[in-house]
Amino acid sequence: MNDKKVVFNFFQADTIIQSMSDFFNIEQEQIKSFMEYNGDKEAKIMAKEFLQKFNITDESNFNFNNCYIKLKHITTCHDNLESIKKFGLKDLVFSLKQDDSELRNFFKKRNIDIIYEEKKLIICGKEYELKDKYPQNYSNDLDNTRDLEILHNKIYHYNGEIETFFRETDDRMKEYSDIQHAPEILTSIDNILRDLHKDIYLVSDWYKHKGFQGFILEFDLPITKLTYGHHLLTNCFETLQGCKNNGYAGISLGTEIKFDMLKISNL
């Protein structure tokens, strides 16, 4: 069993063979030879044949807690990262449960709130139930309930988990949704506000708010802490084949990401 920490940095393809060699205890030249003869195959097939080629029949022989993935996360704030300095990088649910979090305070100043425990969205004093599915005859003042369902799933089905990138270029990361301007949940609520014909624009307000800053946070986590994006060998071979996209990973709830684990750069 490999007890040495090995970091897989999919942002830099030229480091992957070294990481594979270190983790699987296979000579680099053997991995290069395997790539030479199999590099035109689908990455998933290569992953399966790699295990067969090198007689890796029991992956439990490898300590995946020591297999780290380099990740990047985009965040925006108005407090110069003071909240992250205090609590670490936290998921959406943490912010919704904190009565005085930056996000909740931002909502309340605009007559909006989310009561996490009660699964309620409050807009200008009116309550909207958050459900994963609404009956066809469900009655409220929305033209449709799809945006409410999307918001529900973001918070309760996906548990507001931290979403990260492990292979995208910085430019492509910035193009993902509106995350370079505001937390993604604001886009979801903005869609509901448009349906209600409310003159409230959360993404724009967040972006234009005094003290707005955007950052790319870079850090390493064990692959065992990821909820998706954790197919190690497939990711290795896709990266070696030149793939620079589709590199998304979710982080398990409760994962501790302290401020001193972060490498920080401006957006």
N, C-alpha and C positions, 0 to 999 in steps of 0.2 A: 504493500500500500504506500502511495506517495504522500508523505507528510509535509512536503514543502509547498508553500503558497505559490501558485502559478497564475499569472494574470493573462487573460486573453483580451488583447486590444484589437477589436475588429475595425477600428478606425484606421489602423495601420496594417495593411495586408502583409507587408514584408516581415512582420513579427510573428505571424501565426504559426509557421512551421517550427520555429524555435519553441513556442509555447506548447505545441502538440508534442514535440520531442520531450520536453521537460515533464509534461504531465503523464504521458503514456509510456515513458521510458523507452522510446524508440529513436534510433539514430536519425538525424535530420536527412542524411543522404537516402535512407530507405523511404522516408516520407516523400522526398522529392521524386524519387523513382516511381513511387506509386502514382503521384500526380501526373508524371510524364505519360504514363500508360493509360490513365483513367480520367484525365482532366476534361475530356469532352462529354462525360456522362452527367446525368442529373445528380445534383449534390446528395439527395437522399439515397440514391443507389450507391454512390461512392462511400457514403457513411457506413452502409451495411457491408459493403465489400471490404472496407478498411478493417472492420471488426473481424471479419473472416480471415483476411490476409495475415493479420498479426495475432491471430488466435486469442482475441479478447472475447472470451466466452462468458466471463462473469464480471460485469462492470462494478460489482460490489467490491472488487479488489482495489478499486480506485476511490480515494477519499474526495468526493465532490465538494465537501465543505472547504477544501483547499483550492478549489477551482474557481477563480474570481473572474468576473466579467467587468470590463471598463464601461461605464455608463455615463450618459449625459442627460441632464434634465434642465428644461427652461423654466425659469420662474420670474415673476414680476412682483414688485412690492412698492410701498411708499415709506417704509421704515428703515431703509438701508440694511435690510436683512437682520434687523434686531430680533425678530421673532425666531428666525432660524438659529441665530446665535444662542438664544435662550432654550429653545425646545428641540433643536435639530430639525432636519427636513421631515415634515409630517404629511400624512395623507389628508384628503379632503374632509373625511369624517371627523378627524381631530379638530379641524377649523370650525366645522359646523357645531360641534359639541361645546366648544369654548365660547362662553357667552360674550366675552370681550375680545375675541379674535379680530384681527384686521379685517377679515372677510365679513364677519357678522356685523361689525360696526359700519362697514361700507354699505351693507344691505339696509340696516336700520335707518340710516340717514336718508334713504330713498323710499321709506315706507315698505320695505320688503324684508322678509325673514324666512328662514327654513327651520322648523322645529323638528329636529332629527328624530327624536324618540316617538313623536306622534305622526311622523310621515306627512307633514303638512307644509305647503308653501303658502305664505301670506303675502298678498299684494294689496297695498292701500286698504288694509283692514279686512279684506275678503280672504277666506281660507279656501285652498284648493287641495283636495286629497291627492297624495302621490301613490299611484298604483302601477303595478307592472302591466295590467290590462284592465280596461274599462268596459263595462257592458255597453251594448249598442244604444241603449236608451238612457245612458248616463246624461244627466242634465247639469250644465253650468253655462257660463256665458262665453265659453270658448267655442270657436268654430269646429275645432277637432281636439282630441285628447292626445294625439301622437307625441307632441312636444312634452307633455306631462309624463308620458310613459318613458321617454328618453331620459328625462331628468331623474325619474325614479330609478331607472336601471343604472345610471351613472353613480348614484349615491348608494343604493341598496343592493343591487345585483353585483356590480363590480366593486362595491364597497369603497368607492372613491379612492382606489389604490393609486399610488404614484406611478405615472407612466414615464418611461425613459426611452432613450435611443441608444443603440449600441453599434450602429454602423453608418448612419446617415451623415452627410456632410452638414456643417453648421448652417449653410444656406438653405438646405432642404429642411432642416429642423425648424428654421424660422418660418417656413411656408406652411407648416402643419397647423391647420385650424387658425385661431387667432391668438395662439399662446404667446407670441412675442408682444402682444398688446395687453392681455388680460388672462386671468384663470379661465379655463375652458368652460367651467360651469356658467360663467356670465353669458357666454354665447347661447347656451341652452335656455337660460331664463330670458334673454333678449328676444328669442323666438316666440316665447309665450307672451311677452309684453307687446310684441307687434300684433299678435292675434287679438289681444285685448284692446288694441289701439291706444295704449298708454304712451305718454310722451316722456318716457324714461329710457335712457340708452346706457346700459351698464358698461359694455366694453369701451365705448367712447369716454364715459366718465372716468373709468379706471385709468385708461391710458393718459388722459389729460389732467389727472389729479396731481396736485402739488407733491413734489418729491418722487414722482414715478421713476423707477429704475428697472431695467431688465438684465438678467444674468443667465449665463450658462454655467451650471454646476456639474462638475465632473468628479466621479468617485468610483471606487471598486467595491463590488459586493460578490459574495459566494453565489454561484449559479443556483444553489439550493434555495435562495431567497427570491427567485423569480417565479412568477405565476404563468408567464408565457414568454416565448423568445429564448427558451432554455435548451434547444436541441443543439448541443455543443458541436458535434462533428458536422452536421448539416450546415451550421453557421460557418464553421471553419472552411469547408469546401466551397460554399457559395462565395465567401470572401476571397479565397484564393483564385476563384474563377473571374474575379473582377466586379462582383456585385457590390454596389454602394448604397442600396436602399433596402426597404422592407426590414429594417433593423429596429424593431420595437420590442420593448420588454416591460412587463408589469412587475411591481415589487410587492411581496407578501405583506399583509397588514401586520403591524407591530414590529417591523424591521427597524432597528435602531440605526439612524444615519446622523451621526454627530457633526457639528459644524466643523470640527478640526479634521474630518474625513474629506472635506470638500476642497477641490481646486476651483476657484471662481474666476470667471472672465466676464467682461461686459458684453451685452448683446450688440 
